[in-house]
Each structure stands twice: as structure tokens, then as C-alpha cells.
Amino acid sequence: MRNEDNTVNVNEEERFDSRPTDIPVIVIERDNGSSANPRHGMSGTPHGKSTPVLWSVVIILLIALAGTVLLYVFNRTDSGRLPVSVSDKENIEQLKSGYKASATGTTHSSDSILGVAMDFFTLDGLRASLETQMPDTTDNSLVLFMRSADYHPDGSVIGTMVLDGERIKSKNGTERLGYVALSKDGKPVTGVSESDRVADYVSGSGGSFFRQYVLLSDGTLPSDFHLHGKVERAAIGRMADGTLYYIVTRHKETMYDFSDAMREYGVVDAIYITGGNSYLFHRDSNGNVCMTDNTRSKISKYSESAPPAPLLVFRKDIR
């Protein structure tokens, strides 16, 4: 209705009823059968527009998360913390290939890298075993022996250990990602892994296995070392061509300096061997025996009793 001043009067009832009559009224049923307040279709329009945007954001986040997970899966190393040069699967294949005999014994060399003096003993062609008794040093087949795993005061080994196919009582040691594994016939391999796949394999095939600290993995030093201070250090190191060495420092060194020197020398992987020169015995290719006073003391101490943990022993074939 127009007024005399040509304006239009719209009362409250007309304003309410001015909405389009063809818009459906939506009634939401509650679980108890009652109805919520009716909502008209137009009132949901802003919410309806925001829903696709919200779902788009959710989908983008899910895609990003999936990509992150896939990147982690494909780039994840066996160790979960360090890159690895040899996988568990590859080491198992090496163990399956078995021991290749050699009667030449070990070759000894020395070098000084970054101020760290080291002795290197080749292990290729030697038959390896874990043994619970001190070896007979008059045995001409004996070339080297050294410590293996560490142990608790109660005698339990730290980390997984397998001795001739039998699991040995052990306690935690999850920080020891390095391992040495032996096939039943004496083939040694070293590796870095959180998994016990290799231990499970040697358990079922009559081999042996123990864990120790990682000093190098694929040429990379750990971000932190669990042992500090300076003592004589030892390790089993693997070169890029697969050659294994027993490496011992001539002087007291930190684990970092020892590891860094081995890396500079060209060692790719290195597994710590506890004991330093306390078990430094070797027989050269001419049959000459060399050992430290500490080693003589250990041999005397354990001549009639077993050492606290099995020893890693290397022998050559006598032909």
C-alpha cells in the first residue's frame, strides 16, 4: 500500500510472510521422536558453502600426511636412526653363502689417522665362532680372539645373543643397534639394525649372534656415544669392498676420535668390541704369537673358569 508521500508501508506480518513460499521447511527428527525447530533451506546456505572448503582442507592434510608416511617408509633404514650400507636381507644371504676357507691366517698392518694410532688385522678367510671357554693358545689354528657382548653383574648378556642356534639369557640393550652374526660354519658378517631378523635366522640355522654399539654405519657417526672417557678401543670394521678388519687403538682414545679416525681411513661400518687390548692376541701368517700383558693376565684368570661372556674366536684351517 502506498502512502500519500509515495512511500510503502510494510507491517511486521507482511515482512515475515514476504519470503518465497516455494522454499521447503526442513524438520530435524531427534532420537526420541520429537522435532527440532524447523529450519528453512536458505538458512543453511552459508554452512553449505563452507562444507566443501572444509573437506578440501581435510583432504589436502590427509594427502600431505600420506606423503610423509610414504617418504618415511621408503627412506627408513634398518636401524631407524642411521643409514645402513648392508640390509638384514643381504646379510642373511651372505650367511647362507657360507664360510670360504683360508690357511693364510691374518695380515697385520698399522697406521695413524687424525692422530689416532691403530693396528689392523684382516679377518677374511678365518672361521669365526662364539666360545664359552678361553681358547687354547697353543692351538696353531687359533689366530685371534676378543670379547663379544657386554654383561650385567648377574651374568645376563646385554642385548640379543644366540650361541650355536640357542638363545642366551639376555636383558635390554636396545641402544646397541650393531651386531655381529656368524653362520653355522663360521662365516662372519656385521650389520646395523633394530630388528632381530638376522638373530632369528641364525637361531634357526645353528649360527651365532651378539649385539654391540655402533661406531660407524655407512660412513656416518652416531649423533651420540654411550661410552665416554679415554681407554684403549677396539672394533670390527668393514670396508666398502666387504673386507673385515679387527681394529685396535695403540693408545687411549675417546669413542668419537676412534670412530672418526676409522671413517677417515675408509671404514664404512664399525661395531664396537669391548675390552680394548685386554684380549689382544694374534698369530701371524708365520705362526708367531703376539699378545699384551693384559691378555696374558686374562688367559691366566680364566684358564680354569669360563669368562663372563662368550668370546669371539677366529681360526684358520690347518691343511
C-alpha contacts under 8 A as a table, 3 or more apart, distances in Angstrom:
res1	aa1	res2	aa2	distance
1	M	8	V	5.81
1	M	9	N	6.11
1	M	10	V	7.92
2	R	5	D	7.84
2	R	6	N	5.57
2	R	7	T	5.53
2	R	8	V	4.68
2	R	9	N	6.67
3	N	6	N	5.17
3	N	7	T	5.36
3	N	8	V	6.17
3	N	9	N	7.28
4	E	7	T	7.37
10	V	14	E	5.94
10	V	15	R	6.32
11	N	14	E	5.29
11	N	15	R	6.23
12	E	15	R	5.04
12	E	16	F	6.24
13	E	16	F	5.24
13	E	17	D	6.20
14	E	17	D	5.10
14	E	18	S	5.91
15	R	18	S	5.20
15	R	19	R	7.90
16	F	19	R	6.78
20	P	23	I	6.15
23	I	40	H	6.96
23	I	41	G	6.44
23	I	42	M	7.58
24	P	40	H	6.31
24	P	41	G	6.19
25	V	38	P	6.35
25	V	39	R	5.97
25	V	40	H	4.67
25	V	41	G	6.43
26	I	38	P	5.65
26	I	39	R	5.25
26	I	40	H	5.78
26	I	41	G	6.63
27	V	35	S	6.52
27	V	36	A	6.56
27	V	37	N	6.94
27	V	38	P	4.78
27	V	39	R	6.56
28	I	35	S	5.77
28	I	36	A	5.44
28	I	37	N	7.55
28	I	38	P	7.05
29	E	33	G	6.13
29	E	34	S	6.03
29	E	35	S	4.70
29	E	36	A	6.39
30	R	33	G	5.37
30	R	34	S	5.40
30	R	35	S	5.76
30	R	36	A	6.80
31	D	34	S	7.43
35	S	38	P	7.89
39	R	43	S	6.68
39	R	44	G	7.88
40	H	43	S	5.54
40	H	44	G	7.36
41	G	44	G	5.69
41	G	45	T	7.17
42	M	45	T	5.33
43	S	46	P	7.41
44	G	47	H	5.42
44	G	48	G	6.01
45	T	48	G	4.98
45	T	49	K	6.28
46	P	49	K	5.24
46	P	50	S	6.46
47	H	50	S	5.19
47	H	51	T	6.31
48	G	51	T	5.40
48	G	52	P	7.54
49	K	52	P	6.41
49	K	53	V	7.35
50	S	53	V	5.24
50	S	54	L	6.18
51	T	54	L	5.07
51	T	55	W	6.19
52	P	55	W	5.09
52	P	56	S	6.04
53	V	56	S	5.04
53	V	57	V	6.35
54	L	57	V	5.20
54	L	58	V	6.31
55	W	58	V	4.95
55	W	59	I	6.07
56	S	59	I	5.13
56	S	60	I	6.16
57	V	60	I	5.14
57	V	61	L	6.20
58	V	61	L	5.15
58	V	62	L	6.18
59	I	62	L	5.05
59	I	63	I	6.15
60	I	63	I	5.13
60	I	64	A	6.19
61	L	64	A	5.06
61	L	65	L	6.10
62	L	65	L	5.00
62	L	66	A	6.04
63	I	66	A	5.06
63	I	67	G	6.12
64	A	67	G	5.09
64	A	68	T	6.25
65	L	68	T	5.09
65	L	69	V	6.23
66	A	69	V	5.10
66	A	70	L	6.14
67	G	70	L	5.13
67	G	71	L	6.04
68	T	71	L	5.09
68	T	72	Y	6.17
69	V	72	Y	5.07
69	V	73	V	6.15
70	L	73	V	5.00
70	L	74	F	6.09
71	L	74	F	5.36
71	L	75	N	5.95
72	Y	75	N	5.26
72	Y	76	R	5.44
73	V	76	R	5.26
76	R	80	G	6.02
77	T	80	G	5.14
77	T	81	R	7.08
77	T	82	L	6.60
77	T	83	P	5.56
77	T	84	V	6.24
78	D	83	P	7.73
78	D	84	V	6.78
78	D	87	S	6.66
78	D	88	D	7.39
78	D	192	V	6.95
78	D	193	S	4.80
78	D	194	E	6.43
78	D	195	S	7.14
79	S	82	L	5.68
79	S	83	P	7.16
79	S	84	V	7.15
79	S	177	L	6.65
79	S	192	V	5.77
79	S	193	S	4.03
79	S	194	E	4.99
79	S	195	S	7.62
80	G	193	S	7.52
80	G	194	E	6.92
82	L	217	S	6.55
82	L	220	T	7.39
82	L	222	P	7.22
83	P	217	S	6.29
83	P	218	D	5.98
83	P	220	T	7.38
84	V	87	S	6.73
84	V	191	G	7.88
84	V	192	V	6.54
84	V	217	S	5.60
84	V	218	D	5.13
85	S	217	S	6.93
85	S	218	D	4.81
85	S	268	V	7.69
85	S	269	D	7.66
86	V	90	E	6.18
86	V	91	N	6.76
86	V	191	G	6.66
87	S	90	E	5.20
87	S	91	N	6.34
87	S	191	G	7.45
88	D	91	N	5.11
88	D	92	I	6.17
88	D	191	G	7.27
88	D	193	S	7.32
88	D	197	R	6.81
88	D	198	V	6.17
89	K	92	I	5.14
89	K	93	E	6.36
89	K	198	V	7.96
90	E	93	E	5.11
90	E	94	Q	6.30
91	N	94	Q	4.88
91	N	95	L	6.22
91	N	189	V	6.59
91	N	190	T	7.78
91	N	191	G	7.46
91	N	198	V	7.54
92	I	95	L	5.02
92	I	96	K	6.20
92	I	198	V	6.31
92	I	201	Y	7.27
93	E	96	K	4.99
93	E	97	S	6.32
94	Q	97	S	5.16
94	Q	98	G	6.94
94	Q	189	V	7.47
95	L	98	G	5.44
95	L	182	L	6.98
95	L	183	S	5.20
95	L	187	K	6.18
95	L	188	P	7.41
95	L	189	V	7.32
96	K	183	S	7.24
98	G	183	S	6.51
98	G	185	D	6.46
98	G	186	G	7.34
98	G	187	K	5.51
99	Y	125	G	7.59
99	Y	127	R	6.92
99	Y	183	S	7.63
99	Y	185	D	5.95
99	Y	186	G	5.68
99	Y	187	K	4.37
100	K	125	G	5.98
100	K	187	K	7.56
101	A	125	G	5.35
101	A	126	L	6.81
101	A	127	R	7.32
101	A	316	K	7.50
101	A	317	D	6.49
102	S	105	G	7.18
102	S	125	G	4.58
102	S	126	L	6.35
102	S	316	K	6.19
102	S	317	D	6.08
103	A	125	G	7.57
103	A	126	L	7.99
103	A	316	K	5.30
103	A	317	D	5.01
103	A	318	I	6.12
103	A	319	R	7.00
104	T	125	G	7.88
104	T	285	S	5.73
104	T	316	K	7.12
105	G	125	G	7.65
105	G	126	L	6.88
105	G	143	V	6.36
105	G	283	R	7.42
105	G	284	D	6.31
105	G	285	S	5.08
105	G	315	R	7.63
105	G	316	K	5.61
106	T	121	F	6.00
106	T	122	T	5.20
106	T	123	L	6.30
106	T	124	D	7.86
106	T	126	L	7.90
106	T	143	V	6.95
106	T	283	R	7.37
106	T	284	D	5.81
106	T	285	S	6.14
107	T	120	F	7.95
107	T	121	F	5.61
107	T	122	T	5.39
107	T	284	D	6.70
107	T	285	S	6.96
108	H	119	D	7.07
108	H	120	F	5.64
108	H	121	F	4.73
108	H	122	T	6.84
108	H	284	D	7.35
109	S	119	D	5.88
109	S	120	F	5.19
109	S	121	F	6.72
110	S	117	A	7.42
110	S	118	M	5.71
110	S	119	D	4.45
110	S	120	F	5.93
111	D	117	A	5.86
111	D	118	M	5.54
111	D	119	D	6.65
112	S	115	G	5.94
112	S	116	V	5.23
112	S	117	A	4.09
112	S	118	M	6.00
113	I	116	V	5.22
113	I	117	A	6.53
113	I	118	M	7.96
113	I	261	A	5.40
113	I	262	M	7.72
113	I	264	E	7.05
113	I	265	Y	6.74
114	L	261	A	5.82
114	L	264	E	7.91
116	V	249	T	7.09
116	V	250	R	7.95
116	V	251	H	7.71
116	V	253	E	7.52
116	V	257	D	7.34
116	V	258	F	6.82
116	V	261	A	6.44
117	A	249	T	5.79
117	A	250	R	5.54
117	A	251	H	6.94
118	M	247	I	6.59
118	M	248	V	5.52
118	M	249	T	4.34
118	M	250	R	5.61
119	D	247	I	5.66
119	D	248	V	5.28
119	D	249	T	6.33
119	D	250	R	7.05
120	F	245	Y	6.09
120	F	246	Y	5.83
120	F	247	I	4.75
120	F	248	V	6.80
121	F	245	Y	5.32
121	F	246	Y	5.01
121	F	247	I	6.45
122	T	243	T	7.62
122	T	244	L	6.16
122	T	245	Y	4.62
122	T	246	Y	6.47
123	L	126	L	5.67
123	L	243	T	7.66
123	L	244	L	5.43
123	L	245	Y	5.49
123	L	246	Y	6.84
123	L	314	F	7.69
124	D	243	T	6.52
124	D	244	L	6.19
124	D	245	Y	7.95
125	G	316	K	7.26
126	L	186	G	7.94
126	L	314	F	5.75
126	L	315	R	5.39
126	L	316	K	5.03
126	L	317	D	7.65
127	R	185	D	7.44
127	R	186	G	4.67
127	R	187	K	6.33
127	R	188	P	7.80
127	R	314	F	5.43
127	R	315	R	5.12
127	R	316	K	6.11
127	R	317	D	7.71
128	A	182	L	6.77
128	A	186	G	4.54
128	A	187	K	6.37
128	A	188	P	6.22
128	A	312	L	6.97
128	A	313	V	5.60
128	A	314	F	4.54
128	A	315	R	6.53
129	S	182	L	6.92
129	S	186	G	5.92
129	S	208	S	7.41
129	S	312	L	5.88
129	S	313	V	5.33
129	S	314	F	6.64
130	L	163	L	6.58
130	L	164	D	7.78
130	L	208	S	6.76
130	L	310	P	5.79
130	L	311	L	5.48
130	L	312	L	4.77
130	L	313	V	6.17
131	E	134	M	7.60
131	E	135	P	7.93
131	E	310	P	5.11
131	E	311	L	5.25
131	E	312	L	6.58
131	E	313	V	6.92
132	T	306	A	6.08
132	T	307	P	6.79
132	T	309	A	6.86
132	T	310	P	4.43
132	T	311	L	6.34
133	Q	302	Y	7.89
133	Q	305	S	7.44
133	Q	306	A	5.01
133	Q	307	P	6.52
133	Q	310	P	7.25
133	Q	311	L	7.58
134	M	299	I	6.72
134	M	302	Y	6.36
134	M	303	S	6.41
134	M	306	A	6.73
134	M	307	P	6.92
134	M	311	L	7.53
135	P	142	L	7.85
135	P	313	V	7.89
136	D	139	D	5.58
136	D	142	L	7.78
137	T	140	N	7.66
137	T	142	L	6.72
138	T	142	L	7.94
139	D	142	L	5.59
140	N	143	V	7.74
140	N	287	G	7.16
140	N	318	I	7.94
141	S	315	R	5.23
141	S	316	K	5.16
141	S	317	D	6.35
141	S	318	I	6.19
142	L	145	F	7.97
142	L	282	H	7.94
142	L	283	R	7.06
142	L	313	V	7.73
142	L	314	F	6.45
142	L	315	R	4.61
142	L	316	K	6.69
143	V	281	F	7.66
143	V	282	H	5.16
143	V	283	R	4.73
143	V	284	D	7.19
143	V	313	V	7.95
143	V	314	F	5.72
143	V	315	R	5.15
143	V	316	K	6.65
144	L	280	L	7.72
144	L	281	F	5.61
144	L	282	H	4.67
144	L	283	R	6.82
144	L	313	V	5.95
144	L	314	F	5.09
144	L	315	R	6.92
145	F	279	Y	6.77
145	F	280	L	7.31
145	F	281	F	6.34
145	F	282	H	7.48
145	F	311	L	6.64
145	F	312	L	5.55
145	F	313	V	4.24
145	F	314	F	6.01
146	M	273	I	7.58
146	M	275	G	7.74
146	M	279	Y	5.23
146	M	280	L	6.86
146	M	281	F	7.88
146	M	311	L	5.71
146	M	312	L	5.29
146	M	313	V	6.55
147	R	273	I	6.35
147	R	274	T	6.04
147	R	275	G	6.31
147	R	279	Y	6.97
147	R	309	A	7.61
147	R	310	P	7.18
147	R	311	L	4.91
147	R	312	L	5.91
148	S	210	F	6.87
148	S	211	R	7.96
148	S	212	Q	7.79
148	S	273	I	6.33
148	S	274	T	7.01
148	S	309	A	7.14
148	S	310	P	6.44
148	S	311	L	5.53
148	S	312	L	5.63
149	A	157	V	6.60
149	A	158	I	6.60
149	A	159	G	7.64
149	A	161	M	7.85
149	A	210	F	5.93
149	A	211	R	6.05
149	A	212	Q	6.16
149	A	273	I	7.85
149	A	274	T	7.59
149	A	309	A	6.73
149	A	310	P	7.60
150	D	157	V	6.00
150	D	158	I	5.54
150	D	212	Q	7.71
150	D	274	T	7.30
150	D	309	A	7.06
151	Y	154	D	7.96
151	Y	155	G	5.89
151	Y	156	S	5.54
151	Y	157	V	4.20
151	Y	158	I	5.14
151	Y	308	P	7.37
151	Y	309	A	6.74
152	H	155	G	5.33
152	H	156	S	5.40
152	H	157	V	6.29
152	H	158	I	6.76
153	P	156	S	7.45
155	G	308	P	6.60
155	G	309	A	7.75
156	S	169	K	5.71
156	S	170	S	5.00
156	S	171	K	6.48
157	V	160	T	7.60
157	V	161	M	7.21
157	V	168	I	7.53
157	V	169	K	6.44
157	V	170	S	4.43
157	V	171	K	6.25
157	V	309	A	7.14
158	I	170	S	5.57
158	I	171	K	5.21
158	I	172	N	6.02
158	I	173	G	5.30
158	I	211	R	7.73
159	G	170	S	5.89
159	G	171	K	5.84
159	G	172	N	5.38
159	G	173	G	4.36
159	G	174	T	6.74
159	G	176	R	7.01
159	G	210	F	7.13
159	G	211	R	5.66
159	G	212	Q	7.72
160	T	167	R	7.83
160	T	168	I	7.65
160	T	170	S	6.16
160	T	171	K	7.69
160	T	172	N	7.96
160	T	173	G	7.77
160	T	196	D	7.92
160	T	199	A	7.58
160	T	209	F	7.44
160	T	210	F	5.87
160	T	211	R	6.13
161	M	167	R	6.00
161	M	168	I	5.49
161	M	169	K	7.67
161	M	170	S	6.94
161	M	199	A	7.65
161	M	208	S	7.34
161	M	209	F	5.27
161	M	210	F	4.47
161	M	211	R	6.92
162	V	165	G	5.85
162	V	166	E	5.30
162	V	167	R	4.45
162	V	168	I	5.73
162	V	199	A	6.83
162	V	202	V	7.44
162	V	203	S	6.38
162	V	207	G	7.30
162	V	208	S	4.76
162	V	209	F	4.79
162	V	210	F	6.55
163	L	166	E	5.13
163	L	167	R	6.36
163	L	168	I	6.71
163	L	206	G	7.99
163	L	207	G	6.83
163	L	208	S	4.67
163	L	209	F	6.73
164	D	184	K	6.96
164	D	203	S	7.52
164	D	206	G	4.87
164	D	207	G	4.87
164	D	208	S	5.17
165	G	202	V	5.99
165	G	203	S	4.10
165	G	204	G	6.16
165	G	205	S	6.32
165	G	206	G	3.80
165	G	207	G	5.05
165	G	208	S	6.11
166	E	203	S	6.01
166	E	206	G	7.52
167	R	203	S	6.96
173	G	176	R	5.53
174	T	177	L	6.81
174	T	194	E	7.57
175	E	213	Y	7.37
176	R	179	Y	7.95
176	R	211	R	6.04
176	R	212	Q	5.04
176	R	213	Y	4.61
176	R	214	V	6.81
177	L	192	V	5.43
177	L	193	S	5.35
177	L	194	E	5.61
177	L	211	R	6.83
177	L	212	Q	6.74
177	L	213	Y	6.20
177	L	214	V	6.24
178	G	190	T	7.48
178	G	191	G	5.82
178	G	192	V	4.47
178	G	193	S	6.53
178	G	211	R	5.56
178	G	212	Q	5.09
178	G	213	Y	5.35
178	G	214	V	4.89
178	G	271	I	5.77
178	G	272	Y	7.97
179	Y	190	T	5.71
179	Y	191	G	5.39
179	Y	192	V	6.21
179	Y	193	S	7.75
179	Y	209	F	6.99
179	Y	210	F	5.61
179	Y	211	R	4.27
179	Y	212	Q	5.81
179	Y	271	I	6.90
180	V	188	P	6.94
180	V	189	V	5.82
180	V	190	T	4.55
180	V	191	G	6.60
180	V	209	F	5.73
180	V	210	F	5.67
180	V	211	R	6.54
180	V	271	I	7.74
181	A	188	P	5.75
181	A	189	V	5.38
181	A	190	T	6.30
181	A	198	V	7.38
181	A	199	A	7.44
181	A	202	V	7.56
181	A	207	G	7.46
181	A	208	S	5.73
181	A	209	F	4.34
181	A	210	F	6.72
182	L	185	D	7.83
182	L	186	G	5.58
182	L	187	K	5.29
182	L	188	P	4.50
182	L	189	V	6.44
182	L	202	V	7.43
182	L	207	G	5.44
182	L	208	S	5.02
182	L	209	F	6.26
183	S	186	G	5.12
183	S	187	K	5.01
183	S	188	P	6.67
183	S	202	V	6.63
183	S	205	S	7.59
183	S	206	G	7.24
183	S	207	G	4.54
183	S	208	S	6.69
184	K	187	K	7.50
184	K	202	V	7.66
184	K	205	S	6.68
184	K	206	G	5.09
184	K	207	G	4.17
184	K	208	S	7.28
185	D	207	G	7.72
186	G	207	G	7.90
190	T	236	I	7.96
190	T	238	R	7.63
190	T	269	D	7.90
190	T	271	I	7.32
191	G	269	D	7.66
192	V	214	V	7.21
192	V	217	S	6.93
193	S	196	D	7.58
195	S	198	V	7.74
196	D	199	A	5.01
196	D	200	D	6.04
197	R	200	D	5.09
197	R	201	Y	6.27
198	V	201	Y	4.99
198	V	202	V	6.33
199	A	202	V	5.31
199	A	203	S	6.05
199	A	208	S	7.64
199	A	209	F	5.95
200	D	203	S	5.04
200	D	204	G	6.45
201	Y	204	G	5.34
201	Y	205	S	6.27
202	V	205	S	4.88
202	V	206	G	5.72
202	V	207	G	4.36
202	V	208	S	5.94
202	V	209	F	7.14
203	S	206	G	5.77
203	S	207	G	6.20
203	S	208	S	7.21
204	G	207	G	7.75
212	Q	271	I	6.36
212	Q	272	Y	5.90
212	Q	273	I	7.13
213	Y	271	I	6.01
213	Y	272	Y	5.34
214	V	217	S	6.91
214	V	222	P	7.22
214	V	270	A	6.31
214	V	271	I	4.97
214	V	272	Y	6.17
215	L	221	L	6.15
215	L	222	P	6.69
215	L	255	M	7.51
215	L	256	Y	8.00
215	L	259	S	5.56
215	L	269	D	7.39
215	L	270	A	5.19
215	L	271	I	5.71
215	L	272	Y	6.19
216	L	219	G	5.67
216	L	220	T	5.39
216	L	221	L	4.98
216	L	222	P	6.92
216	L	259	S	6.49
216	L	263	R	7.33
216	L	267	V	7.87
216	L	268	V	6.52
216	L	269	D	4.71
216	L	270	A	4.75
216	L	271	I	7.11
217	S	220	T	5.14
217	S	221	L	6.66
217	S	222	P	7.87
217	S	268	V	6.34
217	S	269	D	4.64
217	S	270	A	6.73
218	D	268	V	4.98
218	D	269	D	5.62
219	G	263	R	6.04
219	G	267	V	6.93
219	G	268	V	4.51
219	G	269	D	6.32
220	T	263	R	7.91
220	T	268	V	7.90
221	L	259	S	6.96
221	L	260	D	7.39
222	P	225	F	6.76
225	F	228	H	7.10
225	F	255	M	7.04
225	F	256	Y	7.32
227	L	255	M	7.07
228	H	254	T	6.39
228	H	255	M	6.84
229	G	253	E	7.64
229	G	254	T	5.68
229	G	255	M	7.97
230	K	252	K	5.05
230	K	253	E	4.58
230	K	254	T	4.68
230	K	255	M	7.71
231	V	251	H	7.42
231	V	252	K	4.13
231	V	253	E	5.48
231	V	254	T	6.87
231	V	276	G	7.30
232	E	248	V	7.44
232	E	249	T	5.78
232	E	250	R	6.83
232	E	251	H	5.67
232	E	252	K	4.34
232	E	253	E	6.09
232	E	275	G	7.84
232	E	276	G	4.69
232	E	277	N	6.32
233	R	248	V	5.81
233	R	249	T	5.42
233	R	252	K	7.00
233	R	253	E	6.64
233	R	254	T	7.92
233	R	255	M	7.32
233	R	258	F	7.24
233	R	273	I	7.57
233	R	274	T	7.30
233	R	275	G	7.40
233	R	276	G	4.56
233	R	277	N	7.43
234	A	246	Y	7.33
234	A	247	I	5.50
234	A	248	V	4.29
234	A	249	T	6.40
234	A	272	Y	6.23
234	A	273	I	5.16
234	A	274	T	6.62
234	A	275	G	7.39
234	A	276	G	5.14
234	A	277	N	7.50
235	A	246	Y	5.96
235	A	247	I	5.27
235	A	248	V	6.62
235	A	270	A	6.08
235	A	271	I	5.38
235	A	272	Y	4.38
235	A	273	I	4.70
235	A	274	T	7.89
236	I	244	L	6.83
236	I	245	Y	5.61
236	I	246	Y	4.66
236	I	247	I	6.10
236	I	270	A	5.52
236	I	271	I	5.32
236	I	272	Y	6.61
236	I	273	I	6.85
237	G	244	L	5.66
237	G	245	Y	5.14
237	G	246	Y	6.38
237	G	247	I	6.81
237	G	267	V	6.04
237	G	268	V	7.26
237	G	269	D	5.58
237	G	270	A	4.19
237	G	271	I	6.49
238	R	241	D	7.97
238	R	242	G	5.79
238	R	243	T	5.59
238	R	244	L	4.59
238	R	245	Y	6.38
238	R	267	V	5.75
238	R	268	V	5.77
238	R	269	D	5.13
238	R	270	A	6.31
239	M	242	G	5.28
239	M	243	T	5.28
239	M	244	L	6.56
239	M	266	G	6.48
239	M	267	V	4.76
239	M	268	V	5.27
239	M	269	D	7.04
240	A	243	T	7.38
240	A	266	G	7.67
240	A	267	V	7.09
240	A	268	V	5.88
248	V	276	G	6.85
248	V	277	N	7.13
249	T	252	K	7.08
249	T	253	E	7.37
249	T	258	F	7.60
249	T	276	G	7.71
253	E	257	D	6.38
253	E	258	F	6.23
254	T	257	D	5.31
254	T	258	F	6.19
255	M	258	F	5.12
255	M	259	S	5.99
256	Y	259	S	5.14
256	Y	260	D	5.96
257	D	260	D	5.11
257	D	261	A	6.05
258	F	261	A	5.23
258	F	262	M	6.30
259	S	262	M	5.17
259	S	263	R	6.23
259	S	270	A	7.82
260	D	263	R	5.11
260	D	264	E	6.22
261	A	264	E	5.05
261	A	265	Y	6.20
262	M	265	Y	4.97
262	M	266	G	6.43
262	M	267	V	5.41
263	R	266	G	5.19
263	R	267	V	5.04
263	R	268	V	6.59
264	E	267	V	7.37
267	V	270	A	7.06
273	I	276	G	7.26
275	G	278	S	5.42
275	G	279	Y	6.63
276	G	279	Y	7.03
276	G	280	L	7.54
277	N	280	L	4.71
277	N	292	T	6.94
277	N	294	N	6.97
277	N	295	T	7.21
278	S	292	T	7.20
278	S	293	D	7.98
278	S	294	N	4.72
278	S	295	T	4.92
278	S	298	K	7.14
279	Y	291	M	7.88
279	Y	292	T	7.70
279	Y	294	N	6.99
279	Y	295	T	4.72
279	Y	298	K	7.25
280	L	291	M	5.57
280	L	292	T	6.08
280	L	295	T	5.95
281	F	289	V	7.34
281	F	290	C	5.80
281	F	291	M	4.39
281	F	292	T	7.08
281	F	295	T	6.80
282	H	289	V	5.89
282	H	290	C	5.48
282	H	291	M	6.55
283	R	286	N	7.77
283	R	287	G	5.53
283	R	288	N	5.35
283	R	289	V	4.46
283	R	290	C	6.31
284	D	287	G	5.28
284	D	288	N	5.44
284	D	289	V	6.71
285	S	288	N	7.46
291	M	295	T	6.08
291	M	296	R	7.05
292	T	295	T	5.11
292	T	296	R	6.52
293	D	296	R	5.07
293	D	297	S	6.25
294	N	297	S	5.06
294	N	298	K	6.32
295	T	298	K	5.06
295	T	299	I	6.15
296	R	299	I	5.08
296	R	300	S	6.17
297	S	300	S	5.16
297	S	301	K	6.07
298	K	301	K	4.96
298	K	302	Y	6.10
299	I	302	Y	5.43
299	I	303	S	5.69
300	S	303	S	5.22
301	K	304	E	7.57
301	K	305	S	7.73
302	Y	305	S	4.86
302	Y	306	A	5.86
302	Y	307	P	5.90
303	S	306	A	7.72
306	A	309	A	7.99
307	P	310	P	6.75
307	P	311	L	7.80
